[in-house]
Amino acid sequence: MGKNEVALPDVTGLDVEDAKQALRSVARDVRKRRSAAAREELGAQWVSTALDFIGEARTVACYVAVNNEPPTLKLCEAIANKGCDLLLPKLGPGLSREWAWYQGAEDMKVNAPGRPPEPSGEALSSEILSTVDVLIIPATLVDREGRRIGQGGGWYDRVLKQVSSNTRVGAMVYPEEYVDIELPQDPMDRSVAFVILPDRWGACGGT
């Protein structure tokens, strides 16, 4: 384990879902101990790092942070200011999870308890993700080969099935959440090619 990693429990012998939940629980507890000021400071670093990751891409999809996740509201504004078309998650009919085009910070509204703010525009199905150049997603942990553990709902694993093979997919995690251990996975889980830390990004396996 690297000196700055989360101290994760030994999950040998547990089934995959129990192992993931044990690891997720520890990572969440560590996140809760980070102050709002510390998150804001890291969020400012992430803006320049993520913009560098995006590079010359024209169409980007990004998650909107909730609770203690790596913050993205300032990043979303910066992506739009860069001239990119930006897709963000949005609740669709029947609480389906869909996407909508970002129309500025003032347009973002919280429409359901416990949900992040979202754009007011038309809800679009995840098929729209086949058009994006870059996708930035959340995770609670990422290992060196790009295996990720999310929040447990499997939504982003399904999202990853929609993107083109040419789409650059990066997961944003706090520095201590990029770990040396091999994370448990089931057949539904999808890996990411890149990890985005506050001060750097790189290909999994080479960062």
C-alpha positions as CSV (number, residue, x, y, z in Angstrom):
1,M,0.0,0.0,0.0
2,G,1.3,3.5,-0.9
3,K,1.9,5.8,2.1
4,N,-1.0,8.0,1.1
5,E,-3.6,5.3,0.4
6,V,-6.8,4.6,2.4
7,A,-6.1,1.8,4.9
8,L,-8.4,-0.8,3.4
9,P,-9.5,-4.0,5.2
10,D,-8.6,-7.5,4.0
11,V,-11.6,-8.8,2.1
12,T,-10.2,-12.2,1.3
13,G,-12.9,-14.8,1.5
14,L,-15.8,-12.4,1.1
15,D,-18.0,-12.6,-2.0
16,V,-17.6,-9.8,-4.4
17,E,-20.5,-7.6,-3.3
18,D,-19.7,-7.9,0.4
19,A,-16.1,-7.2,-0.4
20,K,-16.9,-4.1,-2.4
21,Q,-19.3,-2.8,0.3
22,A,-16.6,-3.3,3.0
23,L,-14.1,-1.3,0.9
24,R,-16.7,1.3,-0.1
25,S,-17.7,1.9,3.6
26,V,-14.1,2.6,4.6
27,A,-13.6,5.0,1.7
28,R,-16.8,6.9,2.5
29,D,-15.7,7.2,6.2
30,V,-12.4,8.8,5.1
31,R,-14.3,11.2,2.8
32,K,-16.6,12.3,5.6
33,R,-13.5,13.4,7.6
34,R,-12.3,15.8,4.9
35,S,-13.4,19.4,5.6
36,A,-15.4,21.5,3.1
37,A,-12.5,23.8,2.9
38,A,-10.1,21.0,2.0
39,R,-12.6,19.7,-0.7
40,E,-12.8,23.2,-2.2
41,E,-9.1,23.5,-2.3
42,L,-8.7,20.2,-4.1
43,G,-11.6,21.1,-6.4
44,A,-9.7,24.2,-7.6
45,Q,-6.7,22.0,-8.4
46,W,-8.9,19.5,-10.3
47,V,-10.2,22.2,-12.6
48,S,-6.8,22.7,-14.3
49,T,-6.0,19.0,-14.2
50,A,-9.3,17.9,-15.7
51,L,-9.1,20.6,-18.4
52,D,-5.7,19.3,-19.4
53,F,-7.2,15.7,-19.5
54,I,-10.0,17.0,-21.8
55,G,-7.5,18.6,-24.1
56,E,-9.0,19.5,-27.5
57,A,-12.2,17.5,-27.1
58,R,-15.3,19.3,-28.2
59,T,-18.1,17.2,-26.5
60,V,-17.7,16.2,-22.8
61,A,-19.9,14.4,-20.3
62,C,-19.3,14.8,-16.6
63,Y,-20.9,13.8,-13.3
64,V,-22.2,16.4,-10.9
65,A,-20.8,15.8,-7.4
66,V,-23.0,15.2,-4.4
67,N,-22.1,15.1,-0.7
68,N,-18.4,14.3,-0.3
69,E,-17.5,13.4,-3.9
70,P,-14.7,15.1,-5.7
71,P,-16.4,18.5,-6.5
72,T,-17.3,19.3,-10.1
73,L,-19.5,22.4,-10.3
74,K,-16.5,24.7,-10.9
75,L,-15.1,22.2,-13.3
76,C,-18.4,22.1,-15.3
77,E,-18.3,25.9,-15.6
78,A,-14.7,25.8,-16.8
79,I,-15.5,23.1,-19.3
80,A,-18.3,25.2,-20.8
81,N,-16.1,28.3,-20.8
82,K,-13.5,26.4,-22.7
83,G,-16.1,26.1,-25.5
84,C,-17.0,22.5,-25.1
85,D,-20.6,21.1,-25.3
86,L,-21.2,19.5,-21.9
87,L,-23.7,16.8,-20.9
88,L,-24.6,16.3,-17.3
89,P,-26.8,13.6,-15.5
90,K,-30.5,14.4,-15.2
91,L,-33.5,12.5,-13.8
92,G,-35.9,11.6,-16.6
93,P,-39.4,10.3,-16.7
94,G,-40.2,7.7,-13.9
95,L,-36.9,8.7,-12.2
96,S,-34.9,7.2,-15.1
97,R,-31.3,8.5,-15.2
98,E,-30.6,10.4,-18.3
99,W,-28.6,13.4,-19.5
100,A,-29.1,17.1,-20.5
101,W,-26.9,19.8,-21.9
102,Y,-25.3,22.2,-19.5
103,Q,-26.7,25.8,-19.9
104,G,-24.7,27.6,-17.2
105,A,-24.3,27.6,-13.4
106,E,-27.5,29.6,-12.9
107,D,-29.6,27.0,-14.7
108,M,-28.5,24.2,-12.3
109,K,-31.3,23.2,-9.8
110,V,-31.8,20.5,-7.2
111,N,-35.0,18.7,-8.2
112,A,-35.0,15.8,-5.9
113,P,-33.8,15.2,-2.3
114,G,-30.3,13.8,-2.1
115,R,-29.7,14.4,-5.8
116,P,-27.1,16.8,-7.2
117,P,-28.2,19.9,-9.1
118,E,-29.0,19.3,-12.8
119,P,-29.7,21.2,-16.0
120,S,-33.3,22.2,-16.8
121,G,-33.1,21.1,-20.5
122,E,-34.6,18.1,-22.2
123,A,-33.8,14.7,-20.7
124,L,-31.8,12.7,-23.3
125,S,-31.2,8.9,-23.1
126,S,-27.8,7.5,-22.4
127,E,-27.5,6.8,-26.2
128,I,-26.3,10.4,-26.5
129,L,-23.1,9.3,-24.9
130,S,-22.0,7.6,-28.1
131,T,-21.2,11.1,-29.4
132,V,-18.9,12.3,-26.6
133,D,-15.2,12.7,-26.8
134,V,-14.5,12.6,-23.1
135,L,-16.4,11.1,-20.1
136,I,-15.5,12.0,-16.5
137,I,-17.2,9.7,-13.9
138,P,-17.0,9.4,-10.1
139,A,-15.6,6.4,-8.1
140,T,-14.9,5.7,-4.5
141,L,-11.8,3.7,-5.3
142,V,-9.7,3.0,-8.4
143,D,-6.9,0.5,-8.7
144,R,-3.8,0.7,-10.8
145,E,-5.4,-1.3,-13.6
146,G,-8.5,0.9,-13.8
147,R,-10.9,-1.3,-11.8
148,R,-13.3,0.9,-9.9
149,I,-15.7,0.7,-7.1
150,G,-18.6,3.2,-7.3
151,Q,-21.5,4.0,-5.0
152,G,-23.1,0.6,-5.5
153,G,-26.0,1.3,-7.9
154,G,-24.2,0.2,-11.1
155,W,-25.4,3.2,-13.1
156,Y,-22.0,4.3,-14.4
157,D,-21.1,0.7,-15.3
158,R,-24.2,0.8,-17.5
159,V,-23.2,4.2,-18.8
160,L,-19.8,2.9,-19.8
161,K,-21.5,0.5,-22.2
162,Q,-22.9,3.4,-24.2
163,V,-19.7,5.2,-25.0
164,S,-17.7,4.8,-28.1
165,S,-14.4,2.9,-28.1
166,N,-12.8,6.2,-29.0
167,T,-14.2,8.0,-25.9
168,R,-11.6,8.9,-23.2
169,V,-13.0,7.8,-19.9
170,G,-11.5,9.1,-16.6
171,A,-12.5,8.6,-13.0
172,M,-12.0,11.4,-10.5
173,V,-10.9,10.2,-7.1
174,Y,-9.0,11.7,-4.1
175,P,-5.3,10.9,-4.0
176,E,-5.7,8.2,-1.3
177,E,-8.4,6.4,-3.3
178,Y,-6.0,5.4,-6.1
179,V,-4.9,2.1,-4.6
180,D,-2.3,-0.6,-5.2
181,I,-4.6,-3.5,-4.2
182,E,-6.7,-5.3,-6.9
183,L,-10.3,-4.3,-6.4
184,P,-13.0,-7.0,-6.4
185,Q,-15.1,-7.0,-9.5
186,D,-18.1,-8.8,-11.0
187,P,-18.9,-9.4,-14.6
188,M,-21.1,-6.2,-14.8
189,D,-18.2,-3.9,-13.6
190,R,-16.5,-1.8,-16.2
191,S,-12.9,-0.4,-15.8
192,V,-11.6,3.0,-16.8
193,A,-8.6,3.8,-18.8
194,F,-7.6,7.0,-16.9
195,V,-7.6,8.3,-13.4
196,I,-7.9,12.0,-12.6
197,L,-6.3,13.1,-9.3
198,P,-6.2,16.7,-8.1
199,D,-2.7,17.4,-9.3
200,R,-2.2,15.0,-12.2
201,W,-4.0,12.5,-14.5
202,G,-2.7,9.5,-16.4
203,A,-3.4,6.1,-17.8
204,C,-4.2,3.5,-15.3
205,G,-1.2,1.3,-14.9
206,G,1.1,4.2,-15.7
207,T,0.3,6.9,-13.1
